[in-house]
Amino acid sequence: MVVLNDSEIKIALDNLPGWKYEKGSIVKIFITQNFPSTMGFVSAVGGFCQRRNHHPDYILVKFKEVEVSFSTHSVGGITQNDIDAASDLEKIPI
């Protein structure tokens, strides 16, 4: 896997609203309607990521917020796999 450079990451994130490049990861906070929606979203994230076999670094769950962060630890940076996983999450209805 090839690590993307800063300009490639910026271009990729231009097409992913709300995603930011922070501290070596791409990160987004998803806002849900209520706690049941939050838990449903977390479950959907798990399903998408398991099928892709690429899992978020962490998911921080609050009442109506879910923070998701991706990077590829094995290569020490952001890869196309991270961008594709983030794009998959955009397809989950909130």
A tleap script that builds the chain and sets N, CA, C and O, in Angstrom:
source leaprc.protein.ff14SB
mol = sequence {
  NMET VAL VAL LEU ASN ASP SER GLU ILE LYS
  ILE ALA LEU ASP ASN LEU PRO GLY TRP LYS
  TYR GLU LYS GLY SER ILE VAL LYS ILE PHE
  ILE THR GLN ASN PHE PRO SER THR MET GLY
  PHE VAL SER ALA VAL GLY GLY PHE CYS GLN
  ARG ARG ASN HIE HIE PRO ASP TYR ILE LEU
  VAL LYS PHE LYS GLU VAL GLU VAL SER PHE
  SER THR HIE SER VAL GLY GLY ILE THR GLN
  ASN ASP ILE ASP ALA ALA SER ASP LEU GLU
  LYS ILE PRO CILE
}
set mol.1.N position { 0.828 -1.180 0.000 }
set mol.1.CA position { 0.000 0.000 0.000 }
set mol.1.C position { 0.874 1.245 0.000 }
set mol.1.O position { 1.916 1.305 0.653 }
set mol.2.N position { 0.422 2.218 -0.741 }
set mol.2.CA position { 1.159 3.464 -0.882 }
set mol.2.C position { 0.581 4.510 0.065 }
set mol.2.O position { -0.633 4.706 0.120 }
set mol.3.N position { 1.457 5.178 0.806 }
set mol.3.CA position { 1.038 6.277 1.683 }
set mol.3.C position { 0.787 7.510 0.822 }
set mol.3.O position { 1.617 7.880 -0.009 }
set mol.4.N position { -0.362 8.139 1.029 }
set mol.4.CA position { -0.685 9.353 0.295 }
set mol.4.C position { 0.063 10.548 0.886 }
set mol.4.O position { 0.268 10.622 2.097 }
set mol.5.N position { 0.466 11.479 0.026 }
set mol.5.CA position { 1.118 12.688 0.537 }
set mol.5.C position { 0.044 13.701 0.937 }
set mol.5.O position { -1.143 13.500 0.679 }
set mol.6.N position { 0.476 14.780 1.563 }
set mol.6.CA position { -0.470 15.772 2.090 }
set mol.6.C position { -1.403 16.332 1.017 }
set mol.6.O position { -2.597 16.502 1.265 }
set mol.7.N position { -0.873 16.619 -0.167 }
set mol.7.CA position { -1.735 17.195 -1.204 }
set mol.7.C position { -2.735 16.155 -1.721 }
set mol.7.O position { -3.871 16.510 -2.037 }
set mol.8.N position { -2.342 14.893 -1.815 }
set mol.8.CA position { -3.273 13.843 -2.236 }
set mol.8.C position { -4.381 13.655 -1.199 }
set mol.8.O position { -5.542 13.440 -1.547 }
set mol.9.N position { -4.010 13.740 0.062 }
set mol.9.CA position { -5.005 13.624 1.137 }
set mol.9.C position { -5.983 14.793 1.063 }
set mol.9.O position { -7.194 14.602 1.171 }
set mol.10.N position { -5.456 16.004 0.879 }
set mol.10.CA position { -6.319 17.182 0.803 }
set mol.10.C position { -7.299 17.062 -0.351 }
set mol.10.O position { -8.481 17.361 -0.188 }
set mol.11.N position { -6.834 16.636 -1.501 }
set mol.11.CA position { -7.708 16.482 -2.670 }
set mol.11.C position { -8.793 15.448 -2.382 }
set mol.11.O position { -9.965 15.661 -2.694 }
set mol.12.N position { -8.393 14.332 -1.788 }
set mol.12.CA position { -9.357 13.272 -1.467 }
set mol.12.C position { -10.410 13.770 -0.476 }
set mol.12.O position { -11.595 13.473 -0.624 }
set mol.13.N position { -9.977 14.523 0.528 }
set mol.13.CA position { -10.910 15.005 1.548 }
set mol.13.C position { -11.830 16.104 1.033 }
set mol.13.O position { -12.888 16.349 1.612 }
set mol.14.N position { -11.437 16.765 -0.047 }
set mol.14.CA position { -12.323 17.767 -0.657 }
set mol.14.C position { -13.636 17.121 -1.100 }
set mol.14.O position { -14.662 17.795 -1.197 }
set mol.15.N position { -13.602 15.826 -1.365 }
set mol.15.CA position { -14.794 15.094 -1.804 }
set mol.15.C position { -15.491 14.374 -0.660 }
set mol.15.O position { -16.453 13.639 -0.884 }
set mol.16.N position { -15.017 14.576 0.553 }
set mol.16.CA position { -15.603 13.927 1.735 }
set mol.16.C position { -15.952 15.001 2.761 }
set mol.16.O position { -15.116 15.353 3.593 }
set mol.17.N position { -17.173 15.523 2.711 }
set mol.17.CA position { -17.545 16.633 3.591 }
set mol.17.C position { -17.404 16.282 5.065 }
set mol.17.O position { -17.849 15.228 5.520 }
set mol.18.N position { -16.776 17.191 5.795 }
set mol.18.CA position { -16.649 17.039 7.236 }
set mol.18.C position { -15.418 16.262 7.691 }
set mol.18.O position { -15.089 16.280 8.877 }
set mol.19.N position { -14.735 15.584 6.780 }
set mol.19.CA position { -13.529 14.837 7.145 }
set mol.19.C position { -12.346 15.795 7.201 }
set mol.19.O position { -12.219 16.692 6.367 }
set mol.20.N position { -11.476 15.595 8.200 }
set mol.20.CA position { -10.286 16.424 8.386 }
set mol.20.C position { -9.078 15.524 8.530 }
set mol.20.O position { -9.193 14.367 8.934 }
set mol.21.N position { -7.935 16.055 8.199 }
set mol.21.CA position { -6.661 15.356 8.395 }
set mol.21.C position { -6.032 15.914 9.660 }
set mol.21.O position { -5.623 17.074 9.696 }
set mol.22.N position { -5.953 15.086 10.703 }
set mol.22.CA position { -5.437 15.522 12.001 }
set mol.22.C position { -4.530 14.458 12.594 }
set mol.22.O position { -4.913 13.293 12.697 }
set mol.23.N position { -3.342 14.855 12.978 }
set mol.23.CA position { -2.430 13.980 13.721 }
set mol.23.C position { -2.246 12.614 13.061 }
set mol.23.O position { -2.251 11.583 13.735 }
set mol.24.N position { -2.084 12.618 11.746 }
set mol.24.CA position { -1.797 11.384 11.029 }
set mol.24.C position { -2.997 10.513 10.725 }
set mol.24.O position { -2.832 9.378 10.277 }
set mol.25.N position { -4.205 11.014 10.956 }
set mol.25.CA position { -5.430 10.258 10.677 }
set mol.25.C position { -6.424 11.156 9.965 }
set mol.25.O position { -6.324 12.382 10.015 }
set mol.26.N position { -7.389 10.526 9.299 }
set mol.26.CA position { -8.525 11.293 8.804 }
set mol.26.C position { -9.662 11.061 9.791 }
set mol.26.O position { -9.911 9.936 10.222 }
set mol.27.N position { -10.348 12.149 10.140 }
set mol.27.CA position { -11.298 12.130 11.253 }
set mol.27.C position { -12.572 12.869 10.864 }
set mol.27.O position { -12.538 13.884 10.169 }
set mol.28.N position { -13.696 12.333 11.330 }
set mol.28.CA position { -14.967 13.043 11.169 }
set mol.28.C position { -15.836 12.767 12.386 }
set mol.28.O position { -15.838 11.665 12.935 }
set mol.29.N position { -16.577 13.798 12.797 }
set mol.29.CA position { -17.599 13.637 13.837 }
set mol.29.C position { -18.952 13.617 13.136 }
set mol.29.O position { -19.339 14.578 12.470 }
set mol.30.N position { -19.661 12.507 13.296 }
set mol.30.CA position { -20.999 12.353 12.749 }
set mol.30.C position { -21.996 12.722 13.837 }
set mol.30.O position { -21.864 12.280 14.978 }
set mol.31.N position { -22.989 13.527 13.492 }
set mol.31.CA position { -24.030 13.945 14.426 }
set mol.31.C position { -25.293 13.146 14.111 }
set mol.31.O position { -25.739 13.095 12.965 }
set mol.32.N position { -25.858 12.528 15.137 }
set mol.32.CA position { -27.057 11.716 14.965 }
set mol.32.C position { -28.266 12.422 15.587 }
set mol.32.O position { -28.129 13.483 16.195 }
set mol.33.N position { -29.439 11.827 15.428 }
set mol.33.CA position { -30.668 12.413 15.940 }
set mol.33.C position { -30.870 12.171 17.436 }
set mol.33.O position { -31.396 13.024 18.151 }
set mol.34.N position { -30.440 10.991 17.893 }
set mol.34.CA position { -30.668 10.613 19.290 }
set mol.34.C position { -29.794 9.398 19.612 }
set mol.34.O position { -29.085 8.893 18.742 }
set mol.35.N position { -29.843 8.939 20.845 }
set mol.35.CA position { -28.973 7.833 21.245 }
set mol.35.C position { -29.248 6.547 20.461 }
set mol.35.O position { -28.290 5.894 20.047 }
set mol.36.N position { -30.506 6.147 20.235 }
set mol.36.CA position { -30.719 4.953 19.413 }
set mol.36.C position { -30.107 5.099 18.011 }
set mol.36.O position { -29.556 4.139 17.473 }
set mol.37.N position { -30.206 6.295 17.423 }
set mol.37.CA position { -29.582 6.533 16.115 }
set mol.37.C position { -28.061 6.410 16.212 }
set mol.37.O position { -27.413 5.870 15.316 }
set mol.38.N position { -27.507 6.913 17.303 }
set mol.38.CA position { -26.067 6.806 17.521 }
set mol.38.C position { -25.637 5.348 17.529 }
set mol.38.O position { -24.683 4.973 16.846 }
set mol.39.N position { -26.332 4.534 18.293 }
set mol.39.CA position { -25.958 3.127 18.399 }
set mol.39.C position { -26.174 2.395 17.076 }
set mol.39.O position { -25.392 1.512 16.726 }
set mol.40.N position { -27.217 2.748 16.343 }
set mol.40.CA position { -27.438 2.155 15.028 }
set mol.40.C position { -26.326 2.509 14.065 }
set mol.40.O position { -25.870 1.670 13.288 }
set mol.41.N position { -25.888 3.770 14.120 }
set mol.41.CA position { -24.797 4.211 13.256 }
set mol.41.C position { -23.508 3.456 13.593 }
set mol.41.O position { -22.803 2.995 12.696 }
set mol.42.N position { -23.206 3.332 14.884 }
set mol.42.CA position { -22.006 2.602 15.307 }
set mol.42.C position { -22.046 1.168 14.780 }
set mol.42.O position { -21.039 0.652 14.295 }
set mol.43.N position { -23.200 0.533 14.875 }
set mol.43.CA position { -23.345 -0.830 14.375 }
set mol.43.C position { -23.127 -0.886 12.858 }
set mol.43.O position { -22.470 -1.797 12.354 }
set mol.44.N position { -23.675 0.082 12.147 }
set mol.44.CA position { -23.497 0.126 10.691 }
set mol.44.C position { -22.036 0.353 10.322 }
set mol.44.O position { -21.534 -0.260 9.380 }
set mol.45.N position { -21.348 1.227 11.055 }
set mol.45.CA position { -19.919 1.450 10.825 }
set mol.45.C position { -19.172 0.126 10.988 }
set mol.45.O position { -18.323 -0.225 10.167 }
set mol.46.N position { -19.494 -0.595 12.046 }
set mol.46.CA position { -18.840 -1.884 12.275 }
set mol.46.C position { -19.040 -2.836 11.115 }
set mol.46.O position { -18.103 -3.517 10.700 }
set mol.47.N position { -20.256 -2.890 10.586 }
set mol.47.CA position { -20.539 -3.768 9.457 }
set mol.47.C position { -19.781 -3.380 8.204 }
set mol.47.O position { -19.179 -4.234 7.552 }
set mol.48.N position { -19.804 -2.086 7.856 }
set mol.48.CA position { -19.074 -1.613 6.680 }
set mol.48.C position { -17.584 -1.922 6.815 }
set mol.48.O position { -16.950 -2.410 5.879 }
set mol.49.N position { -17.038 -1.630 7.997 }
set mol.49.CA position { -15.597 -1.803 8.196 }
set mol.49.C position { -15.205 -3.275 8.234 }
set mol.49.O position { -14.128 -3.637 7.761 }
set mol.50.N position { -16.041 -4.111 8.777 }
set mol.50.CA position { -15.740 -5.537 8.811 }
set mol.50.C position { -15.731 -6.114 7.393 }
set mol.50.O position { -14.849 -6.903 7.054 }
set mol.51.N position { -16.694 -5.732 6.572 }
set mol.51.CA position { -16.723 -6.208 5.184 }
set mol.51.C position { -15.498 -5.731 4.418 }
set mol.51.O position { -14.971 -6.451 3.571 }
set mol.52.N position { -15.053 -4.538 4.710 }
set mol.52.CA position { -13.888 -3.974 4.036 }
set mol.52.C position { -12.580 -4.497 4.650 }
set mol.52.O position { -11.513 -4.376 4.048 }
set mol.53.N position { -12.677 -5.077 5.847 }
set mol.53.CA position { -11.513 -5.531 6.619 }
set mol.53.C position { -10.533 -4.377 6.852 }
set mol.53.O position { -9.315 -4.532 6.758 }
set mol.54.N position { -11.111 -3.227 7.157 }
set mol.54.CA position { -10.308 -2.049 7.493 }
set mol.54.C position { -11.102 -1.284 8.545 }
set mol.54.O position { -12.161 -0.727 8.255 }
set mol.55.N position { -10.594 -1.263 9.731 }
set mol.55.CA position { -11.360 -0.780 10.876 }
set mol.55.C position { -10.854 0.573 11.356 }
set mol.55.O position { -9.668 0.879 11.233 }
set mol.56.N position { -11.763 1.386 11.906 }
set mol.56.CA position { -11.345 2.692 12.411 }
set mol.56.C position { -10.397 2.533 13.590 }
set mol.56.O position { -10.437 1.539 14.314 }
set mol.57.N position { -9.547 3.534 13.765 }
set mol.57.CA position { -8.652 3.546 14.917 }
set mol.57.C position { -9.469 3.572 16.203 }
set mol.57.O position { -9.137 2.896 17.177 }
set mol.58.N position { -10.526 4.349 16.194 }
set mol.58.CA position { -11.401 4.405 17.356 }
set mol.58.C position { -12.735 4.987 16.955 }
set mol.58.O position { -12.864 5.707 15.965 }
set mol.59.N position { -13.699 4.657 17.745 }
set mol.59.CA position { -15.005 5.285 17.610 }
set mol.59.C position { -15.349 5.820 18.989 }
set mol.59.O position { -15.506 5.046 19.933 }
set mol.60.N position { -15.464 7.113 19.113 }
set mol.60.CA position { -15.840 7.753 20.365 }
set mol.60.C position { -17.320 8.071 20.288 }
set mol.60.O position { -17.762 8.847 19.442 }
set mol.61.N position { -18.076 7.459 21.185 }
set mol.61.CA position { -19.525 7.622 21.145 }
set mol.61.C position { -19.973 8.549 22.264 }
set mol.61.O position { -19.644 8.343 23.432 }
set mol.62.N position { -20.716 9.556 21.893 }
set mol.62.CA position { -21.406 10.417 22.844 }
set mol.62.C position { -22.892 10.274 22.552 }
set mol.62.O position { -23.279 9.538 21.644 }
set mol.63.N position { -23.707 10.956 23.298 }
set mol.63.CA position { -25.153 10.815 23.153 }
set mol.63.C position { -25.609 10.932 21.701 }
set mol.63.O position { -26.342 10.072 21.212 }
set mol.64.N position { -25.185 11.985 21.011 }
set mol.64.CA position { -25.601 12.220 19.633 }
set mol.64.C position { -24.421 12.468 18.702 }
set mol.64.O position { -24.570 13.114 17.664 }
set mol.65.N position { -23.251 11.958 19.070 }
set mol.65.CA position { -22.055 12.148 18.251 }
set mol.65.C position { -21.236 10.863 18.191 }
set mol.65.O position { -21.131 10.116 19.163 }
set mol.66.N position { -20.662 10.635 17.013 }
set mol.66.CA position { -19.749 9.515 16.836 }
set mol.66.C position { -18.526 10.054 16.101 }
set mol.66.O position { -18.645 10.564 14.987 }
set mol.67.N position { -17.360 9.943 16.714 }
set mol.67.CA position { -16.120 10.360 16.071 }
set mol.67.C position { -15.421 9.134 15.524 }
set mol.67.O position { -15.177 8.168 16.247 }
set mol.68.N position { -15.102 9.179 14.244 }
set mol.68.CA position { -14.457 8.058 13.567 }
set mol.68.C position { -13.127 8.534 13.010 }
set mol.68.O position { -13.030 9.635 12.469 }
set mol.69.N position { -12.102 7.701 13.145 }
set mol.69.CA position { -10.760 8.049 12.702 }
set mol.69.C position { -10.129 6.864 11.972 }
set mol.69.O position { -10.177 5.732 12.452 }
set mol.70.N position { -9.544 7.132 10.821 }
set mol.70.CA position { -8.856 6.094 10.049 }
set mol.70.C position { -7.408 6.472 9.765 }
set mol.70.O position { -7.095 7.637 9.521 }
set mol.71.N position { -6.538 5.482 9.801 }
set mol.71.CA position { -5.191 5.536 9.243 }
set mol.71.C position { -4.775 4.090 9.028 }
set mol.71.O position { -5.399 3.172 9.560 }
set mol.72.N position { -3.730 3.892 8.254 }
set mol.72.CA position { -3.244 2.534 8.017 }
set mol.72.C position { -1.962 2.352 8.803 }
set mol.72.O position { -0.888 2.778 8.375 }
set mol.73.N position { -2.085 1.716 9.956 }
set mol.73.CA position { -0.946 1.559 10.861 }
set mol.73.C position { 0.207 0.805 10.215 }
set mol.73.O position { 1.371 1.126 10.455 }
set mol.74.N position { -0.105 -0.190 9.403 }
set mol.74.CA position { 0.948 -1.049 8.845 }
set mol.74.C position { 1.922 -0.285 7.946 }
set mol.74.O position { 3.059 -0.716 7.756 }
set mol.75.N position { 1.477 0.854 7.390 }
set mol.75.CA position { 2.368 1.649 6.544 }
set mol.75.C position { 2.654 3.027 7.140 }
set mol.75.O position { 3.425 3.805 6.577 }
set mol.76.N position { 2.040 3.318 8.262 }
set mol.76.CA position { 2.333 4.567 8.964 }
set mol.76.C position { 1.781 5.812 8.313 }
set mol.76.O position { 2.437 6.853 8.322 }
set mol.77.N position { 0.586 5.732 7.745 }
set mol.77.CA position { 0.010 6.929 7.140 }
set mol.77.C position { -1.373 6.672 6.584 }
set mol.77.O position { -2.023 5.674 6.895 }
set mol.78.N position { -1.803 7.604 5.751 }
set mol.78.CA position { -3.104 7.523 5.107 }
set mol.78.C position { -2.918 6.885 3.736 }
set mol.78.O position { -2.046 7.279 2.962 }
set mol.79.N position { -3.755 5.894 3.455 }
set mol.79.CA position { -3.732 5.227 2.157 }
set mol.79.C position { -5.093 5.386 1.484 }
set mol.79.O position { -6.042 5.898 2.077 }
set mol.80.N position { -5.162 4.938 0.244 }
set mol.80.CA position { -6.436 4.973 -0.468 }
set mol.80.C position { -7.479 4.135 0.260 }
set mol.80.O position { -8.672 4.430 0.185 }
set mol.81.N position { -7.047 3.102 0.958 }
set mol.81.CA position { -7.966 2.264 1.724 }
set mol.81.C position { -8.688 3.087 2.797 }
set mol.81.O position { -9.877 2.878 3.041 }
set mol.82.N position { -7.985 4.009 3.432 }
set mol.82.CA position { -8.601 4.891 4.430 }
set mol.82.C position { -9.635 5.806 3.774 }
set mol.82.O position { -10.732 5.997 4.297 }
set mol.83.N position { -9.274 6.358 2.637 }
set mol.83.CA position { -10.192 7.248 1.913 }
set mol.83.C position { -11.433 6.472 1.481 }
set mol.83.O position { -12.554 6.965 1.611 }
set mol.84.N position { -11.234 5.269 0.970 }
set mol.84.CA position { -12.366 4.448 0.534 }
set mol.84.C position { -13.264 4.065 1.709 }
set mol.84.O position { -14.487 4.057 1.575 }
set mol.85.N position { -12.669 3.750 2.856 }
set mol.85.CA position { -13.467 3.410 4.043 }
set mol.85.C position { -14.284 4.622 4.487 }
set mol.85.O position { -15.462 4.488 4.820 }
set mol.86.N position { -13.666 5.799 4.494 }
set mol.86.CA position { -14.397 7.026 4.859 }
set mol.86.C position { -15.545 7.266 3.882 }
set mol.86.O position { -16.645 7.641 4.289 }
set mol.87.N position { -15.288 7.051 2.604 }
set mol.87.CA position { -16.337 7.219 1.599 }
set mol.87.C position { -17.493 6.248 1.836 }
set mol.87.O position { -18.654 6.618 1.663 }
set mol.88.N position { -17.188 5.014 2.229 }
set mol.88.CA position { -18.232 4.042 2.561 }
set mol.88.C position { -19.118 4.547 3.691 }
set mol.88.O position { -20.338 4.395 3.642 }
set mol.89.N position { -18.508 5.145 4.707 }
set mol.89.CA position { -19.284 5.608 5.854 }
set mol.89.C position { -20.246 6.724 5.475 }
set mol.89.O position { -21.284 6.898 6.114 }
set mol.90.N position { -19.904 7.481 4.435 }
set mol.90.CA position { -20.792 8.556 3.972 }
set mol.90.C position { -22.104 8.000 3.426 }
set mol.90.O position { -23.080 8.740 3.305 }
set mol.91.N position { -22.143 6.728 3.098 }
set mol.91.CA position { -23.340 6.104 2.530 }
set mol.91.C position { -24.320 5.646 3.626 }
set mol.91.O position { -25.450 5.262 3.325 }
set mol.92.N position { -23.893 5.687 4.872 }
set mol.92.CA position { -24.738 5.232 5.971 }
set mol.92.C position { -25.712 6.360 6.320 }
set mol.92.O position { -25.282 7.470 6.634 }
set mol.93.N position { -27.003 6.090 6.267 }
set mol.93.CA position { -27.961 7.135 6.659 }
set mol.93.C position { -27.895 7.382 8.174 }
set mol.93.O position { -27.760 6.456 8.974 }
set mol.94.N position { -27.993 8.642 8.525 }
set mol.94.CA position { -27.959 8.993 9.960 }
set mol.94.C position { -29.342 9.464 10.366 }
set mol.94.O position { -29.559 9.814 11.526 }
savepdb mol mol.pdb
quit
